[in-house]
Amino acid sequence: MLGVRLLLILVGVFLVITLLGYTINRDARWLRFAGLGLKGGLALAILIMLAYLVERLVMVL
């Protein structure tokens, strides 16, 4: 669970940095970069949580 928390924190920091870049430059590429980072980070978090769930299910059986 620590890995999921760290991943979400890193994705949050990444989003803040990209949105600050957008506010400074007003370039749409920053928003696209932020969207890709958000999607990638959430996908990785879901995969880690699914692996954790499978591990817990195997331990129960």
N, C-alpha and C positions, 0 to 999 in steps of 0.2 A: 504494500500500500504506500510505502514511502516513495517508491519509484513513480507511482501515479501522481502523487502530490508534487514531486519535483518536476515532473513533465508538465503538469498543468501550470505550475509557477513559471517555468521557462516559456511556455506558450503565451502566458499573460504578459511577461516582460517583452517578448518579441512583438506582440500586438501593440503594446504601448509605444515601443520604439518606432514601429512602422506608421502608426497613426500620428506620432509627432513629426515624422518625416513628411507625411502628407500635409499636415498643417503648415509646415515651413515652405514646402515647394508647390503645393497644390497640383501635384502630378498624379494622374490616375494610376500610374504603375505602382505606387505605394499601396493603394487600396487593393489592387490585384495580388500583390505580394502578401499583404495582411490576410486576405481571404484564403490564399493557398496555405499559409502558415497555420491558420485556424483549422482548416480542414485536415491538414496533415497531423497536427497535434492532437486533435480530437480522435482521429482514426487510430493513432498510436495508443492513446489512453484507453480506447475501447478494446483494442487487441490485448493490452496488458491486463485489463480487468477480466476479459474472457479467459485468458490463460490462468489467472488467479482462480476463477470460478471452476474451471476444469480441474485444477489441482485440488481444490477443496472437495469436489465431487469424487475424485479418485481416492482421496483419503477416507471418505465416508464409506465407500464400497470396500 
